[in-house]
Amino acid sequence: MPALRVLYVIDSLAPGGAETSLVEMATGLVRSGIELHVLPLGESLELAPALQDTGAVLHPRPTRRGRPGNIRAVLEVARRTSPGLIHTTLYESDIAGRSAARLLRVPCSTSIVGDSYGPSRRAEVDPFRLRMALALDQLSARHASFHAVSQSLAARTSQFLRVPGNRIEVIPRGRDPRKYLFRTAGLRESTRSELGIPLDAPTILAVGRMEPAKGQLHLMRGLPVVAAAHPGLVVLVAGKEGASGDDLRSAARGLPADIRFLGHRNDVPALLAAADVLCFPSLREGSPGTLIEAMAVGCPVVASDIPPNYEVLGSGARSAGQLINTQDPQALGDAVNRALANPDFTTHRAQVGRARFEERFTIDAVVTRMADFYLSAAARFSRQPTKP
């Protein structure tokens, strides 16, 4: 008998942060005795083969569209599999999974992986629609347990969803140190050769879907400062197409650098090994997996000074990166120049980052904590009063 059967409902299996983290955890969860069933609600299934390789059971996405169809799909799969816990990630899955769990009186938990109601989100979405979304989120959250990927998200969850702090467990994202090797010179050289980048060319990497919240436009605005000090500058932008794609290409035209838009890549560890600095100017994050990966690989980091980035990189003299106001082009350019011009400084930061990664963010440690969270969420429900 499994330690627990979990039905994991998620919006899609696109290569985003939440979806990638699920795949990273799945092997360890299955090995720990969790019988993991996954139901994606959307059409994007790029990560499905990798997920199936972990031993998780993948269920077909709903054939009926819309929120009622999503709820019905969760109900149907749950009735077939009799899970001890329904776990949800991302908004549509949260609403459908919590609703189905309430109807079936099955324990339910939710991972909070992004800041859905903060200032930068409010600037992007119609206020009325956001208020309606929040009201439904609050209503369905009443009987769930919560996992947040950062302390700052836990605080926002408690504030916006009116969830008591003792129902929110903070567990960060994790990565496998066997996949993210530290400062491998051979991988750096082979990746640069594959991309046609000279070994001595100063190279910046940006990773993330091309969306306003990822802040890549701020990188473009800071590049003249970097290019003035570093002729032959190469900039790699790795990420799926999004709402900022056209603006980014327009901003790149005429800049004194070799700027390459690579699209989605499955070889981010290799790109991090090849780069001289990772620029991460995101306006909002849950727990930035790219920064965890950069620390593991030993790639120097310049990142926006938002709370989740501090939680990953640390602060002060023991920080694994430079955290600055990346919306200031001069400050961003100066920080990148410091990273490019001072190898002793960046080597020290890289060593600090790898130590921090091994202490806090290895996948084995995260999986152990998540398995314990699932068990406690199921047990918490069994202690609740039986009346509806």
Residue pairs with C-beta under 8 A, 6 or more apart in sequence:
2 33
2 34
2 35
3 32
3 33
3 34
3 371
3 375
4 33
4 34
4 35
4 84
4 85
4 374
4 375
4 378
5 34
5 35
5 37
5 81
5 82
5 83
5 84
5 85
6 29
6 34
6 35
6 36
6 37
6 83
6 84
6 85
6 86
6 87
6 374
7 37
7 38
7 39
7 74
7 77
7 78
7 81
7 83
7 85
7 86
7 87
7 97
8 22
8 36
8 37
8 38
8 39
8 56
8 87
8 88
8 89
9 39
9 41
9 74
9 86
9 87
9 88
9 89
9 93
9 96
9 97
10 18
10 19
10 22
10 38
10 39
10 40
10 41
10 88
10 89
10 90
10 93
11 40
11 41
11 42
11 89
11 90
11 91
11 92
11 93
12 19
12 40
12 41
12 42
12 43
12 44
12 45
12 90
13 19
13 38
13 40
13 44
13 45
13 46
13 47
13 48
13 51
14 42
14 44
14 45
14 46
14 47
14 240
15 46
15 47
15 240
15 264
15 266
16 209
17 113
17 114
17 173
17 286
17 287
17 288
17 289
18 89
18 90
18 111
18 113
18 114
18 286
19 47
20 47
20 289
21 113
21 149
21 173
21 174
21 289
22 38
22 47
22 51
22 89
23 47
23 50
23 51
23 54
24 173
24 174
24 175
24 176
24 363
25 174
25 363
25 366
25 367
25 370
26 36
26 38
26 51
26 54
26 55
26 56
27 54
27 55
28 363
28 364
28 367
28 368
28 371
29 36
29 56
29 367
29 370
29 371
30 36
30 54
30 55
30 56
31 55
32 367
32 368
32 371
33 371
34 371
34 374
35 57
36 54
36 55
36 56
36 57
37 56
37 57
37 59
37 77
37 81
37 83
38 51
38 56
38 57
38 58
38 59
39 59
39 61
39 73
39 74
39 77
40 48
40 58
40 61
41 61
41 62
41 70
41 73
41 92
41 93
41 96
42 61
42 92
43 61
45 61
48 58
51 58
52 58
59 77
61 73
62 69
62 70
62 72
62 73
63 69
64 72
64 73
67 92
67 95
67 96
70 92
70 93
70 95
70 96
71 95
71 96
71 99
71 100
73 96
74 86
74 96
74 97
74 99
74 100
74 101
75 100
75 103
75 104
78 86
78 100
78 101
78 104
78 106
79 104
83 106
84 106
84 107
84 378
85 106
85 107
85 108
85 109
85 374
85 377
85 378
85 381
86 97
86 98
86 100
86 101
86 106
86 107
86 108
86 109
87 97
87 108
87 109
87 110
87 111
87 374
87 377
88 94
88 96
88 97
88 98
88 108
88 109
88 110
88 111
88 144
89 110
89 111
89 113
90 113
91 116
91 133
91 137
94 110
94 137
94 140
94 141
95 136
95 137
95 140
97 108
97 110
98 108
98 110
98 140
98 141
98 143
98 144
99 140
100 106
101 107
101 108
101 143
101 144
102 108
102 140
102 143
106 381
107 145
107 377
107 378
107 380
107 381
107 382
108 143
108 144
108 145
108 377
108 381
109 144
109 145
109 146
109 147
109 373
109 374
109 377
110 141
110 144
110 145
110 146
110 147
111 146
111 147
111 148
111 149
112 146
112 147
112 148
112 149
112 153
112 154
112 157
112 168
112 286
113 149
113 153
113 286
113 287
114 153
114 284
114 285
114 286
115 121
115 152
115 153
115 156
115 284
115 285
115 286
116 133
116 137
116 160
117 130
117 134
117 156
117 160
118 156
118 284
120 213
120 283
120 284
121 130
121 213
121 284
122 130
124 212
124 213
134 160
137 160
137 161
138 160
138 161
138 162
141 161
141 162
141 163
143 381
143 384
144 167
145 167
145 169
145 373
145 376
145 377
145 380
145 381
146 154
146 157
146 161
146 163
146 167
146 168
146 169
147 168
147 169
147 170
147 171
147 370
147 373
148 154
148 157
148 168
148 169
148 170
148 171
148 286
149 170
149 171
149 172
149 173
149 286
149 287
150 170
150 172
150 285
150 286
150 287
150 307
150 308
150 311
151 170
151 307
151 311
152 307
152 308
152 311
153 286
153 287
153 308
154 165
154 168
154 170
157 163
157 168
158 164
158 165
158 168
169 369
169 373
169 376
171 366
171 369
171 370
171 373
172 287
172 292
172 311
172 312
172 360
172 361
172 366
173 287
173 289
173 292
173 361
173 366
174 292
174 361
174 362
174 363
174 364
174 365
174 366
174 367
175 289
175 292
175 293
175 296
175 357
175 361
175 362
175 363
176 362
176 363
177 296
177 357
177 358
177 362
177 363
179 269
180 269
180 293
180 296
180 297
180 357
181 187
181 269
181 297
182 296
182 297
182 298
182 350
182 354
183 273
183 297
183 298
183 350
184 273
187 269
187 270
187 273
187 274
188 273
188 274
189 199
190 270
191 267
191 270
191 271
191 273
191 274
192 198
192 199
192 201
192 203
192 274
195 236
195 260
195 274
197 203
197 234
197 274
198 232
201 232
201 233
201 234
201 258
202 226
202 230
202 232
202 233
202 234
202 276
202 340
203 233
203 234
203 235
203 236
203 274
203 275
203 276
203 277
204 219
204 226
204 233
204 234
204 235
204 236
204 275
204 276
204 277
204 278
204 279
204 336
205 235
205 236
205 238
205 271
205 272
205 274
205 275
205 277
205 278
205 279
205 299
206 216
206 219
206 235
206 236
206 237
206 238
206 239
206 278
206 279
206 280
206 281
207 238
207 239
207 268
207 271
207 278
207 280
207 290
208 214
208 216
208 238
208 239
208 280
208 282
208 290
209 239
209 240
209 241
209 242
210 216
210 237
210 239
210 240
210 241
210 242
210 243
210 244
210 245
210 248
211 242
211 243
211 244
212 243
212 244
212 283
213 282
213 283
213 284
214 239
214 242
214 244
214 281
214 282
214 283
215 281
215 282
215 283
215 304
215 326
215 327
216 237
216 239
216 244
216 248
216 281
217 244
217 247
217 248
217 251
218 281
218 326
218 327
218 329
218 332
219 235
219 279
219 281
219 326
219 332
220 248
220 251
220 252
220 255
221 251
221 329
221 332
222 326
222 329
222 330
222 331
222 332
222 333
222 336
223 233
223 235
223 255
223 256
223 257
223 259
223 333
224 255
224 256
224 329
224 333
225 329
225 330
225 332
225 333
225 334
225 336
225 337
226 233
226 257
226 333
226 336
226 337
226 340
227 233
227 255
227 256
227 257
228 256
229 337
229 340
229 341
230 337
230 340
232 258
233 256
233 257
233 258
234 257
234 258
234 260
235 252
235 257
235 258
235 259
235 260
236 260
236 262
236 271
236 274
236 275
237 248
237 259
237 260
237 261
237 262
238 262
238 263
238 264
238 265
238 268
238 271
239 263
239 264
240 263
240 264
241 263
245 261
248 261
249 261
252 259
252 261
262 271
265 271
268 290
268 293
269 293
269 296
269 297
272 278
272 293
272 294
272 297
272 299
273 297
273 299
275 299
276 300
276 339
276 340
277 299
277 300
277 301
277 302
277 336
277 339
277 340
277 346
278 290
278 291
278 294
278 299
278 300
278 301
278 302
278 303
279 302
279 303
279 326
279 332
279 336
280 288
280 290
280 291
280 294
280 301
280 302
280 303
280 304
280 309
281 303
281 304
281 326
281 327
281 332
282 288
282 303
282 304
282 306
282 309
283 304
283 306
284 306
285 306
285 308
285 309
286 308
287 308
287 311
287 312
288 303
288 308
288 309
288 312
291 301
291 303
291 309
291 312
291 313
291 321
292 312
292 357
292 361
294 300
294 301
294 321
294 353
295 301
295 312
295 313
295 320
295 321
295 353
295 354
295 356
295 357
295 361
296 353
296 354
296 357
296 361
298 350
298 351
298 353
298 354
299 350
300 321
300 339
300 346
300 349
300 350
301 313
301 320
301 321
301 322
301 349
301 353
302 321
302 322
302 324
302 326
302 332
302 335
302 336
302 339
303 309
303 313
303 321
303 322
303 323
303 324
303 326
304 323
304 324
304 325
304 326
304 327
305 323
305 324
305 325
305 326
309 321
309 323
310 319
310 323
312 320
312 361
313 319
313 320
313 321
313 323
313 353
313 356
314 320
314 352
314 356
315 323
318 352
318 356
319 349
319 352
320 349
320 350
320 352
320 353
320 356
321 349
321 353
322 335
322 338
322 339
322 349
324 331
324 332
324 335
325 331
325 332
326 332
338 345
339 345
339 346
